[in-house]
């Protein structure tokens, strides 16, 4: 009887360890425990990294250009009918709420549609939002690399010139050192974003 109980206990422990292993391996939280090189980075999410893109004024920009600034990073596209402009307007409102502290924050919009979003298109689009907004485009490979660094999903939907882009809708808050601090979902308000930034200042 004692052996049977021990066997059941061992089996239960094995199942619990297997479940924990699955959580650590499959969830973003679990993946954040280890860097790509296998070094422990407990509590540090693997979001963000180097990018080489071009801003709405035709100037080459890299992630290093923004060191010392807090960043609000959002991926989208200018032909997006609702989510993207709504999110960028929310970011604009959050920047307004920050007052003088807005000078410490740079909102960044990275297109997932470089085929249509040229620098001229981005310049006209960005003018509708906060004056500190930096809009970035690049080659298909450059955009793919940036999206991969920020764990962003995107895909072309449809054919012809009227196609749309399916994509993740997340606003990332990055620190002055380029490290991930947190993120805001689609339901975040301007007050939520402003409060999240102030908590880090």
DRENDOLUM-321558 format. One line per field, with one value per residue (C-alpha): residue in one letter; chain; z, x, y. Coordinates in steps of 0.02 Angstrom, whole numbers, plus 50000, padded with zeros to 5 digits. Example, Ala and Ser with C-alpha at 12.3 -4.5 7.8 and 13.67 -1.06 7.14 Angstrom:
// residues 2
residu = A / S .
chaine = A / A .
pz = 50390 / 50357 .
px = 50615 / 50684 .
py = 49775 / 49947 .
***
This chain:
// residues 201
residu = X / X / X / X / X / X / X / X / X / X / X / X / X / X / X / X / X / X / X / X / X / X / X / X / X / X / X / X / X / X / X / X / X / X / X / X / X / X / X / X / X / X / X / X / X / X / X / X / X / X / X / X / X / X / X / X / X / X / X / X / X / X / X / X / X / X / X / X / X / X / X / X / X / X / X / X / X / X / X / X / X / X / X / X / X / X / X / X / X / X / X / X / X / X / X / X / X / X / X / X / X / X / X / X / X / X / X / X / X / X / X / X / X / X / X / X / X / X / X / X / X / X / X / X / X / X / X / X / X / X / X / X / X / X / X / X / X / X / X / X / X / X / X / X / X / X / X / X / X / X / X / X / X / X / X / X / X / X / X / X / X / X / X / X / X / X / X / X / X / X / X / X / X / X / X / X / X / X / X / X / X / X / X / X / X / X / X / X / X / X / X / X / X / X / X / X / X / X / X / X / X .
chaine = A / A / A / A / A / A / A / A / A / A / A / A / A / A / A / A / A / A / A / A / A / A / A / A / A / A / A / A / A / A / A / A / A / A / A / A / A / A / A / A / A / A / A / A / A / A / A / A / A / A / A / A / A / A / A / A / A / A / A / A / A / A / A / A / A / A / A / A / A / A / A / A / A / A / A / A / A / A / A / A / A / A / A / A / A / A / A / A / A / A / A / A / A / A / A / A / A / A / A / A / A / A / A / A / A / A / A / A / A / A / A / A / A / A / A / A / A / A / A / A / A / A / A / A / A / A / A / A / A / A / A / A / A / A / A / A / A / A / A / A / A / A / A / A / A / A / A / A / A / A / A / A / A / A / A / A / A / A / A / A / A / A / A / A / A / A / A / A / A / A / A / A / A / A / A / A / A / A / A / A / A / A / A / A / A / A / A / A / A / A / A / A / A / A / A / A / A / A / A / A / A .
pz = 50000 / 50047 / 49883 / 49785 / 49875 / 49839 / 49656 / 49643 / 49728 / 49608 / 49459 / 49521 / 49548 / 49373 / 49298 / 49397 / 49339 / 49159 / 49170 / 49244 / 49105 / 48974 / 49052 / 49057 / 48878 / 48795 / 48877 / 48851 / 49038 / 49028 / 48876 / 48967 / 49093 / 48968 / 48836 / 48663 / 48721 / 48865 / 48998 / 49141 / 49124 / 49256 / 49248 / 49084 / 48934 / 48767 / 48679 / 48582 / 48499 / 48358 / 48205 / 48052 / 47971 / 47888 / 47963 / 47880 / 47832 / 47741 / 47881 / 47927 / 48107 / 48223 / 48398 / 48463 / 48408 / 48545 / 48695 / 48842 / 48790 / 48845 / 48691 / 48649 / 48505 / 48396 / 48234 / 48108 / 47935 / 47864 / 47767 / 47926 / 47938 / 48125 / 48252 / 48200 / 48193 / 48353 / 48443 / 48379 / 48435 / 48607 / 48613 / 48561 / 48700 / 48825 / 48772 / 48797 / 48972 / 49016 / 48997 / 49014 / 49043 / 48862 / 48815 / 48891 / 48780 / 48594 / 48513 / 48369 / 48232 / 48128 / 47972 / 47931 / 47753 / 47677 / 47502 / 47516 / 47664 / 47586 / 47679 / 47594 / 47645 / 47823 / 47834 / 47787 / 47903 / 48053 / 48039 / 48104 / 48272 / 48407 / 48340 / 48429 / 48332 / 48231 / 48088 / 48018 / 47861 / 47772 / 47660 / 47685 / 47770 / 47884 / 47938 / 47966 / 48077 / 48182 / 48199 / 48253 / 48385 / 48458 / 48440 / 48321 / 48205 / 48037 / 47873 / 47708 / 47681 / 47506 / 47334 / 47222 / 47283 / 47413 / 47523 / 47712 / 47844 / 47991 / 48137 / 48324 / 48409 / 48559 / 48622 / 48701 / 48833 / 48820 / 48940 / 48905 / 48896 / 48763 / 48884 / 48889 / 49034 / 48992 / 48863 / 48835 / 48747 / 48630 / 48776 / 48857 / 48876 / 48865 / 49055 / 49069 / 48957 / 49040 / 49212 / 49155 / 49091 / 49247 / 49354 / 49265 / 49261 .
px = 50000 / 50143 / 50232 / 50073 / 50053 / 50234 / 50210 / 50056 / 50150 / 50296 / 50179 / 50089 / 50255 / 50313 / 50152 / 50169 / 50349 / 50298 / 50158 / 50277 / 50402 / 50267 / 50220 / 50400 / 50431 / 50270 / 50227 / 50307 / 50342 / 50436 / 50537 / 50585 / 50685 / 50824 / 50916 / 50949 / 51126 / 51059 / 51110 / 50990 / 50891 / 50757 / 50623 / 50684 / 50571 / 50653 / 50566 / 50656 / 50825 / 50923 / 50835 / 50893 / 50751 / 50711 / 50603 / 50469 / 50599 / 50707 / 50837 / 50913 / 50872 / 50929 / 50877 / 51037 / 50971 / 50839 / 50947 / 50906 / 50723 / 50574 / 50490 / 50311 / 50331 / 50183 / 50178 / 50040 / 50009 / 49938 / 49796 / 49727 / 49546 / 49522 / 49639 / 49800 / 49736 / 49638 / 49791 / 49902 / 49773 / 49769 / 49959 / 49945 / 49820 / 49933 / 50080 / 49973 / 49928 / 50112 / 50141 / 50325 / 50370 / 50323 / 50496 / 50567 / 50461 / 50468 / 50321 / 50377 / 50264 / 50340 / 50246 / 50214 / 50169 / 50330 / 50265 / 50142 / 50208 / 50346 / 50430 / 50314 / 50160 / 50223 / 50262 / 50085 / 50012 / 50121 / 50070 / 49898 / 49968 / 50087 / 50232 / 50358 / 50298 / 50434 / 50366 / 50482 / 50487 / 50618 / 50644 / 50539 / 50687 / 50718 / 50536 / 50536 / 50690 / 50613 / 50449 / 50542 / 50639 / 50475 / 50382 / 50256 / 50148 / 50093 / 50030 / 49961 / 49777 / 49702 / 49771 / 49787 / 49810 / 49671 / 49747 / 49749 / 49875 / 49835 / 49950 / 49975 / 49910 / 50021 / 50103 / 50271 / 50349 / 50539 / 50662 / 50802 / 50922 / 50816 / 50749 / 50567 / 50468 / 50289 / 50152 / 49976 / 49837 / 49701 / 49588 / 49716 / 49661 / 49767 / 49758 / 49821 / 49970 / 50013 / 50004 / 50112 / 50245 / 50241 / 50268 / 50434 / 50496 .
py = 50000 / 50118 / 50081 / 50119 / 50285 / 50330 / 50284 / 50395 / 50537 / 50519 / 50517 / 50672 / 50762 / 50715 / 50784 / 50945 / 50969 / 50934 / 51063 / 51192 / 51157 / 51184 / 51350 / 51408 / 51355 / 51410 / 51575 / 51745 / 51751 / 51588 / 51642 / 51802 / 51701 / 51661 / 51758 / 51688 / 51647 / 51545 / 51670 / 51698 / 51860 / 51833 / 51967 / 52039 / 52015 / 51981 / 52126 / 52261 / 52268 / 52346 / 52417 / 52512 / 52609 / 52777 / 52914 / 53019 / 53149 / 53023 / 53016 / 52847 / 52804 / 52666 / 52616 / 52698 / 52869 / 52861 / 52816 / 52928 / 52939 / 52838 / 52764 / 52719 / 52597 / 52549 / 52447 / 52479 / 52551 / 52712 / 52629 / 52552 / 52609 / 52615 / 52534 / 52621 / 52800 / 52773 / 52707 / 52848 / 52975 / 52894 / 52909 / 53091 / 53125 / 53036 / 53144 / 53300 / 53241 / 53223 / 53409 / 53455 / 53272 / 53235 / 53300 / 53140 / 53028 / 52989 / 52900 / 52788 / 52720 / 52580 / 52531 / 52348 / 52400 / 52468 / 52433 / 52578 / 52677 / 52779 / 52922 / 53048 / 52949 / 52934 / 53119 / 53168 / 53037 / 53082 / 53265 / 53214 / 53162 / 53223 / 53328 / 53215 / 53063 / 52979 / 52872 / 52739 / 52633 / 52530 / 52382 / 52226 / 52142 / 52289 / 52295 / 52107 / 52121 / 52260 / 52165 / 52009 / 52106 / 52170 / 52004 / 52082 / 51977 / 52048 / 51976 / 52040 / 52004 / 52010 / 52048 / 52200 / 52378 / 52372 / 52239 / 52259 / 52210 / 52099 / 52143 / 52145 / 52302 / 52334 / 52493 / 52454 / 52565 / 52557 / 52634 / 52759 / 52610 / 52524 / 52394 / 52341 / 52417 / 52366 / 52374 / 52438 / 52342 / 52403 / 52451 / 52567 / 52747 / 52904 / 52914 / 52733 / 52769 / 52934 / 52852 / 52707 / 52826 / 52936 / 52781 / 52755 / 52935 .
***
